[in-house]
Each structure stands twice: as C-alpha cells, then as structure tokens.
Amino acid sequence: MLPVLLLSSCKWSMIDPDVETPSVNLELSKSSPSTEIIISWNKCDDAQGYGISRTFTRDGVKDEVIYKYISKDTTSYTDSTCEPGTEYTYTVTAGYFKGKGLFYGRVFGDLLEATSTAKTITTKSDHLVVLDHPKNLTVFKIYGKNNSLELSWSACEGAEKYEIYRNNSIQDKYREYKKIATVNTNKCQIDHLYNESEYRFKLKAICADGRCSVFSIVKSCVVPEAANTNLQNAFELENGVTEHFYTDKDSLWFVINPKKGLIKLGECYLNGKCVSLCDTNGDYIVSSLYLKERDDGIYAEIPENNFEAGKNYFLQIWNPGFIEIVVE
C-alpha cells in the first residue's frame, strides 16, 4: 500500500480517474555503485504521489523497506542504504485518493493505486567486504528483565568485533537503522527499551583492519510488558540512567534514591501525567509533584522539606503511556 499522502486539496469527480501505471528504470549511481541505486519512473496521469517498495533476500529471509511518500512532481529517488554485491527488487506505486482526503492525518476515502512491474538490479562488490556475514541471529526476551532484549548469533571466522544496528517500529517501522553497540563476543544485551514495543536488529562483522561483512538478516522482538504497575513490583531506577517505559495500566511504580531531588521526564510524554512521591511504606508524601519545563526537558522537583539525599522513596507516575525518565 502507498503510504499516506499529504493532500493540499481534493477535487470531487463523478468519475474515478484511471491512474496510470509507472514504468520503472533502475541504475547504479556512478559515484557510489556499491551502495546507491537510482530509481526513476515516468510522471503518471492523475497520480497524487508515489510510493517505493524495496525487497531483497538474505539467508532465505525476505526483507522489505517501504519509502515514505514522494510528491507527484518527483520522478526519481536515490536509495543510498544499499549494500555491496546485493540484489534488490523495486516497485513504484502511483496513488490517488477519492473522497474527502485527510483529517488529522487519517484518510477518508478510498485509495486508487497502480503498481509497476518489479525491476531487479545488483550493486557492485566492494573490496572492503571480505568477511562472511553473521548468521543465525536470534533476538529474545530475558526472564525477569522488563526493559531488555538479548541478541545472539554464530561467530564469524576472522571477525574482531561486531556492530549492532537497531530501529524501533513503534516510531517508524522503516526508519533508518542506527548503530547502538559494538561488541567482541557473539551475544549482546540491549537495555533501556520501551515495554511492549517491537524492535528490529541487524549486525555486521568487522575484522582488525576495518574491513567488514554485509549485514545479517533482520530479526525483531517485542519487549515484555511492564511489571512495575504496582508498588510491590517497583522498578529501581539508577541515578543518571535514562529508562524508557510503556504501559496502558493506571500507573507505574519506581524505587528512587535521588541525590539532587530531581526527576526528569521526556517532554513529549508529559501531557496528562501526575507524579507522586511516597515513603517506603507506600504512604504519600507529595500527591502531585510540581512539573517545571526547562531548556533540557521537563522536571519534577521534590520540595526541600520533603527531600533527604541518600534516602529511598517510591515514585508513582499516573497515566504513564510512553515515558522517558531519569533521576538525579
């Protein structure tokens, strides 16, 4: 399906348009033929925009990337996320919305679309790619850990280390992967993740002189749901470490031992949240801490007359949804 189009206007018509099917051409970039592919197509009658789908197969596993909406006046796109010596298949879809268009980003009306014939091209090999890529990548939940996942894979002969890359489908399934860790063993624990969120991982092997492999297959896993939804299962927060949580339950509970009496929340997760402070018996000290916006985020500050550095407290956050939290 073509990603959501941003329509500036909509025209009513008694007759649905006959959306033209794109004719696609692929070529390797002259400057970077190992990592860039240029996709071009003809301008299609009645198309309000285009979407591009890319697929390739590694170790028998098919991976798909869908690129975001491309405007109706654009007829080419350079994919700069390719790997050396790899075969890629592309299709281009032309789309038209009939109906009332968009309301707060949601489409009201039917999508008419026409998808091109699939075209295939192989990138050039690169002398820097000398190692076999990691195989048998597995991502799994860790018993008793609510914000972590563990990765393991088969070691590659000649590899000195491995680079691990991740994206987060709760934000955007097809966003660019980012390097999150470098390890010299064939397993790795990834911490500080959102509960009930799906993360996608891939990795590549690196040898001592910097040469490497192509990426492994992509594997995904969903983080377990939050367990700290009651006082008895409160999660201990380490000072200065940013943790991520999600739950649709009423509240999350934490054990904190702040040095400055500050609790920082990710500003985009602030609305509608109430932060309460309790003693170690679970009795409320402050039922609603005052939230203050600063240049670097939103802070809840424990009043001086209710705070003692080095002392344990319970922290309760009501209506948490997605939260990012760090104690200072």
N, C-alpha and C positions, 0 to 999 in steps of 0.2 A: 504494500500500500504506500501511496505517496505521502510523505509527512505533511503536517498541517500547513496550509498556505496562508500567508498574511495578505488578505484581500483589502485593497483600498476602497473598492466599490463593487457593487454587484448589479448586473442587469437582468431584468426579468425577460423571459422569452417563452413563447408558447411552444417553440420547437427546440428540442435539445440539440446542442452542437455536435457535429461529428468530429471528435478530437482526432487529430492526425497522429499516426504512429511515428515516433522518432526513428531515424536511420542513424546508426551509431558508427563512429570510427575510433579506433584505438591506435596510439603510437607512443613509443618510448620518448621521454624527454631527452633532448640532445645533451643537456648539461648534466643530468643525473639518470642515465638509462637503467641503473640498478635499483633505483628507489622511487622513481617518479613515472607515472603513466598519465598521458593526456587523453581525456575522453571528450569527444566532440560530437555534435548532432545538429541536424537541421532545425530551424525555427518552425514549430508546428502550429498550424491554424487552430485558433480557439484555445490554445493552452494557456493557463494562468500561472503555470510554473512547472518545474521538473524535479524529479527525484532520481537519485542514482543508487543502485544496489551493486555491491561487490561481493563476490564469493571466491573462496579458494579452499582447497582440501589439503590437510597435513595429517599424516598417520591415520588416514581413513576418517578423519573428523572434519566436517564441513564448518567453516566459519563465515559468517555474513556480517557485513557492515552496510548500514543504510545512511547515506549522507543527507544532511539537512536540506530543507527547501532551497531550491535555486530559482531565481527570478525568471519570469517569462522572456526577458530580454537577453538572457545569458545562454550561450550555446556551446560552452566548453567548460571543463573543470580539470584541474591538475591534482591527481591523487599523489600526495608526497609521503604517504605512510606505507609504501610497498617495501618488500624485502627482495634481496638479490636472488636470482635464479628461481623465481617462483611464478607459477602460472595463475593468473587472475581472470575471472569472468565478470563482465559488467552488463547491466541492462539500464536503460534510461526510460522513465515513465513520464509521459505528459499528462497533466491533470486539469480538470475543470470542475468547479463546484456549482451545481444547480441548486437553487434555493436561496436562503437569506444570508448565506455567508457565515461570518463569525460573530460570536458574542462571548466576550471574555475568554477568547482563545479556543472556544469549542465550536465545532462545525455544525450548523443547522442546515441540512440539505444533503443531497446525495453527491458522491464523487464519481464523475465520469473520468475514466483513465484509459490510456493506451500505452502498452509497454513494448519496447523494441525487442528485436531478436537478440539473444545473448551473443556477445562477442568475447573472444578469449585472446590473451596476449601473455608472453613470458618475459619477465625482466632479465637483464643481463646478469651474469655471475660477477662476483666481486672477489678479488684476491685476498681481502681481509676475512672472508668467511671460510674458515678452514676446519672448524670443529663440527662434529655431528651435534644436532640439536638435542636438548634434553627430552627424554621420553617418559611415559608412564606418570605424567603429572597427576597428582591427586590432591584435592582440597577437602578438608573435613573439619567438622566441629570438634571442639575439645571439651571433654567431660568436665563439668564444674567451672568452665570459663564462659561467661556470658557475652564477652566483647572481643573474642579472638577466634581466629581460624588457623589451622596448620596446613602447610604445604609439604609435600614430599615428591621426589622424582628419582629416576635412575641416574646415577653418576655418569658423567661423560669422560671418556678417556682423554687426557691432555688438558682438561679444564682446571684452572687455578681457582676460579670463583664463578658465581652465578649472579646475574642481575634479575631482580624480580620486578614486574610491572603490574599495575592494577588499575581497573576503573570501577566505578560504582553505578550500578544500573538504577539505584533509587533516584539518582540525579539525572542520569542520561545514559541509557544502555550503550550508546555508540560513541560516547565521548572519547577523546584521546587518552591512551594509557599513559600513566606516569610511573617513573621508576621510584620504588618505595624502599628498596633494600638491596644490599649486596652481601652475599654470604659465601663462605668457603666450604660448606657442607651441603649435602643434598636434601636438606629439610630446613624449614623456617616457620616460626610462629609470627603471625601478624596480629597485632593488638590494636586497641582503641578504635573499634569498629562500631557502627550503629547496629543495634539489635534488629532482627527480622528483616535485614537488608541483604540483597544479593550483590556479591562482589565477583568480578571476573579477573582472573590472573593468567599471566603467561611469563615465561622467563627464557633467558638465553645464556649459553656458556661462554666464558671468557678465558683465554689462555694467558700465560705470563707476559707475552709480548704485546698484548692488547688485541690480538685477532680474536675472532668470535665465531659463533654459530648463528643461524637464523633462530627465530623464536620457536618455542614449543607450541603445542596446541593450546587453545584457551580452555580453561576449566573455571566453573563457577560454583559458588556455595552460598547458602543463606545462613547468616549469623543467628544463633538461638535467640528466643525471646528473652526479654529482661526478667530476671528472677527477683530483683530487689524492689518489688512492688508492695512490700510490707516491711515493717520495722525489723522483724526477725531475720530477714534476708538482706539487710542493708549492705550496700557495696562500699568498701573502704576506698576513699579517694586519696591518692598520694599528692602531696603539695607540689604544685608547679607542673603537674602532668595533665594534659588535656584529654578528657574522656568524652566519648560520644554514646548517646543512649536514645532509644526509641521505645515507646510503649503507648498503647491506646487505653491502658488502665488509668485509674484515677490519679495515682501518684507514684513517684519513685523515692526511695529512701537511701541515704548515704551516711557513712561514718566519716567525719572530718576531724582534723586536728590542725586548724589553721595557725599560721604564725603572725599574720597581719590582720586576720579577721575579714578577709575579702573572698567573695565567691564571684567569679566571672562567668557570665553566660554568653553563648554565641548570640549576637544581636538579632540575627534573622529568625531565631527561635523564641523570641521574648514574649510575643503577644499572648495575653490571657494567662500567664503563669504566675503562680503565687509561691514564694519561697519562705518556708517556716523553719525555725530553729528550735530544737528540743534538747533536753538534758539526757543523760544516759539511761534514765528511767522511761524515756519517751514522753515526758511532760513538756508542754510547750513553754519555751522561754520567750520567744517572739513569734506571734502567729503569722505575721507577714512582714518580712524584711523590706526595707525601702530600696527600690531599684533606681540606680542612677546611671545615666548614659555618659560615657567618657569617650575620648578620641579613639581609644583602642578597644571599645566594647561596652557591654552593659555589666554593671557591678551591683551585687547585693552586699552591703557593708553591715557587719554585726556591730550594734551600738557598743560604745566603750563600757558602759555599765553592765552589759550582758556578756562581755568577752574576757577570756583569760587565755593568753598564749600558752600552747602546750597542752591544753585540755581537750578531751574528746567531746564531740557533740554529734547529735543526729540532725541531718538536714533532710527536709521533705520538700519535694517540688510537686505542686499540684498541676494537673492538666499538662503533662510534660510534652507529649508528641515527640518531635525530634529536638533534642537539646545537646549543646556542646558546653561542657563545664570544666572549670579548672579552679582549684582552691589555692589561695595564697596566704 
